[in-house]
Amino acid sequence: MLDKINNLRKEVEEFAANSAEEVESFRIKYLSKKGILSGLFEDFKNVAHDDRKAVGGLLNNLKIALQDKLNTLKEQFESGHVSDTGNTDLTLPVNFMQPGSRHPLSLTRNKIVEIFSRIGFTVSEGPEIEDDWHNFTALNFPEEHPARDMQDTFFIEKHPDIALRTHTSSVQIRVMETEKPPIRKLFPGRVYRNETISSRAHCFFHQVEGLYISKDVSFADLRQVLFYFAKEMFGDDTQIRLRPSYFPFTEPSAEMDISCFLCGGKGCSFCKYSGWVEILGCGMVDPSVLENCNIDSKVYTGYAFGMGVERITNLKYRVKDIRMFSENDVRFLKQFQSVI
């Protein structure tokens, strides 16, 4: 399969179109639902476990190359820089447009998704405007429960309660209501909380949550998956520790720290001389949450975890002020051209 992917990558790089029709044929051949790329992702399910990392990386790179090639071809014909006969119009002025770059939050989100996709997680998304059941009650937040005070919510209307979601856990509920175990999903998206905007907090931010429900799932499984993620995201020398915590929807619950990658765990100003940096929360799914979604908690168990994309981005690229992610300052964004 590696040879097939490499040959396709070379074929894509050498492809040239002489008309807009050929561009559309390129899209259908490679990127449609029945195209070559979809077939390769289907074949990926049969790749041996030891080869998945190498094959998965090449496959994702091929997907990016295909999309970039398609975008380039479209721009050529839409801007008129290439005529339908394939001849370059030399009378057109030089295009001085600067190359763009992906947003740092997108870079981090894509990396998180790519890491977990190697071990079988797929992505599900849901609405940003949620009802009380999916955002609170089904997650073990009954009315007047003090845990609701942990999240200051933007309500759109009351009775029934409709609000901007405070976490992507609401999508977990929607998936558990409609799908049967085993469930292995990631839930990326934007969430909202009524917080004072500062260098460390904002009224909106981004999360990636994960959920695995099956038979005989243990806390040891959760720890090993998170250990794998930490090494892939921050480096092979990364260590983790789990500290007891509280979340209404998991029991037992924990906060996960990673060893400081600047000082190697010895202690520095970045980790506040502790040697550790907190990155996410996790735990075993509370049986009552499973029962709320009509999943038999005596048969199935599962774990869940959630992390802030801004938090991971701050750590990875050492961005000190969270507000810079939403200010659209081109001078800031240009710094990430080299990490696409």
Buried (B, 14 or more C-beta within 10 A) or exposed (E): BEEBBEEBBEEBEEBEBBBBEBBBEBBEBBBEEEBBBEEBEEEBEEBEEEEBBEBBEBBBEBBEBBBEBBEEBBEBBEEEEBEEEEEEEEEEEEEEEEEEBBBBBBBBBBBBBEBBBBBEBEBBEBEBEBBBBBBBBBBBBEEEEEBBEEBEBBEEEEEEBBBBBBBBBBBBBBBBBEBEBEBBBBBBBBBBBEBEEEEBEBBBBBBBBBBBBBEEBEBEBBBEBBBBBBBBBBEEEBBBEBEEBBBBBBBBBBBBBBBBBBBEBEBBEEBEEEBBBBBBBBBBBBBBBBEBBEBEBEEBBBBBBBBBBBBBBBBBEEBEEBBBBBEEEEEBBEEBEEEE
